[in-house]
Amino acid sequence: MPNPNRNKIGERLFSYLITTFYYRFREKIGFAYGKLETEPVIRFGGFVLEEPYLNEKTRKTEIRQGFHEREPLLVLGNLIIPTRTIYLNELFLYHQLGLRHYYEEKIEFEKLFNFKAVIYVLAHEIVHAILTDFYPEEEEHGDLHKKLVAEMVKIIEASPEYQELKKF
């Protein structure tokens, strides 16, 4: 009988990476575990195949590389245990398999879904979780977000996990 957990290996890896980098970054910026009244649960929601959409501002067809959700994980009376769930586009997996989906132009597809892009998207979405927790009034894609994403990318690239992933 097939092992039902076999398909979960990639999800466990990304759960580990997201949680690890979230807390490493918090430690670096002085918000170690325990600084919040109720610590959020940080989790990986999986790979999702996003549909292309028309960006009203640019009038171009685009697709999200990843996204995050903020919702209460559990509400028990006055106790709220928040969760931050990060999702990645399934097209990152397609790229790793040498498949292209939605994109006729190979260069554009590779630019959006290569290894460097997945690292940036992880950093981008983890920083959204941190801003939600520590800077809730901050603009979603403002200067602080950009600054913290650049710092997060450096932390990820300096990590032993990154060095191992880069080999693949």
C-alpha positions in Angstrom: 0.0 0.0 0.0 1.4 3.4 -0.9 2.6 5.7 1.9 0.2 8.7 2.0 2.9 10.9 3.6 5.2 10.4 0.6 3.6 13.3 -1.3 4.2 15.5 1.8 8.0 15.6 1.7 8.2 18.8 -0.4 5.6 20.4 1.9 7.5 19.5 5.0 10.7 20.9 3.5 9.0 24.3 2.7 7.2 24.3 6.1 10.6 23.9 7.7 12.2 26.6 5.5 9.4 29.2 6.1 9.3 28.7 9.9 13.1 28.6 10.2 13.7 31.8 8.2 10.8 33.6 9.9 12.3 33.0 13.3 15.9 33.6 12.3 14.9 37.0 10.8 12.9 37.9 13.8 15.9 37.2 16.0 18.1 39.3 13.7 15.8 42.3 13.9 15.3 42.0 17.7 11.9 40.4 17.8 12.8 37.0 19.2 10.2 34.3 20.0 8.1 35.4 23.0 8.0 39.2 22.0 4.4 38.9 21.0 1.5 38.4 23.4 0.4 35.4 21.4 2.9 33.9 18.9 1.5 33.2 15.5 1.6 29.8 13.8 3.6 30.1 10.6 2.9 27.4 8.1 3.3 26.4 4.4 -0.1 26.0 2.7 1.3 24.2 -0.2 1.8 24.7 -3.9 -1.2 26.2 -5.7 -1.7 26.6 -9.5 -2.6 30.2 -9.8 -4.6 31.4 -12.8 -3.3 34.3 -14.9 -5.1 37.6 -14.5 -5.2 41.0 -16.2 -3.4 43.7 -14.2 -5.6 46.7 -14.5 -2.7 49.2 -14.0 -0.2 47.7 -16.5 -2.8 46.1 -18.8 -0.7 43.0 -18.9 -1.5 39.4 -18.1 0.3 38.4 -14.8 0.4 35.5 -12.4 1.1 35.5 -8.7 4.3 33.7 -7.7 3.1 33.3 -4.1 0.8 34.8 -1.5 0.0 34.7 2.2 -3.1 34.6 4.2 -3.7 36.0 7.7 -6.5 34.4 9.6 -7.2 33.3 13.2 -6.2 29.7 13.6 -8.2 29.4 16.8 -10.4 31.7 18.8 -11.2 30.5 22.3 -13.1 33.3 24.2 -10.6 36.2 24.3 -7.7 34.1 23.2 -6.8 34.3 19.5 -4.1 32.2 18.1 -3.2 33.7 14.7 -1.8 31.9 11.7 0.2 33.1 8.8 -0.1 30.7 5.8 2.3 31.1 2.9 1.6 29.5 -0.5 3.8 29.2 -3.5 2.8 28.9 -7.1 2.9 25.3 -8.5 4.8 26.7 -11.5 8.0 26.7 -9.4 7.7 22.9 -9.4 6.9 22.8 -13.1 10.1 24.8 -13.8 12.2 22.3 -11.8 10.7 19.5 -13.9 11.5 21.3 -17.1 7.8 21.9 -17.9 6.4 25.2 -18.9 2.8 26.2 -18.3 0.9 29.4 -19.3 4.0 30.9 -20.9 5.0 30.7 -24.5 8.1 32.8 -23.8 10.7 30.5 -22.1 12.8 33.5 -20.9 9.9 35.1 -19.1 8.8 31.8 -17.5 12.4 31.1 -16.3 12.8 34.6 -14.9 9.6 34.3 -12.8 9.9 30.7 -11.6 13.7 29.9 -11.3 15.6 29.2 -8.1 16.4 32.8 -7.5 12.7 33.7 -7.8 11.6 31.1 -5.3 14.1 32.5 -2.8 12.8 36.0 -3.4 9.1 35.0 -3.1 9.8 33.1 0.2 11.5 36.2 1.6 8.8 38.5 0.3 6.0 36.4 1.8 7.8 35.8 5.2 8.3 39.5 5.5 4.6 40.1 5.0 4.0 37.8 8.0 6.6 39.8 10.0 5.0 43.1 9.0 1.6 41.8 10.0 2.9 40.9 13.4 5.1 43.8 14.2 4.2 46.7 11.9 0.5 46.3 11.1 0.1 49.9 10.1 3.0 49.7 7.6 2.2 49.9 3.8 2.0 46.4 2.4 4.7 47.0 -0.3 6.3 50.1 1.0 9.9 51.0 1.7 10.1 49.1 4.9 8.8 46.0 3.2 11.4 46.4 0.4 14.2 46.9 2.9 13.3 43.9 5.0 12.9 41.6 1.9 16.4 42.5 0.8 17.7 41.7 4.3 15.7 38.4 4.4 17.2 37.3 1.0 20.7 37.9 2.4 19.9 35.7 5.4 18.4 33.0 3.3 21.4 33.0 0.9 23.9 32.8 3.8 22.1 29.8 5.3 23.3 26.2 5.1 19.8 25.3 3.8 20.3 27.6 0.8 23.7 26.1 0.1 22.1 22.6 0.1 19.2 23.6 -2.1 21.4 25.3 -4.6 23.1 22.0 -5.3 19.8 20.7 -6.8 
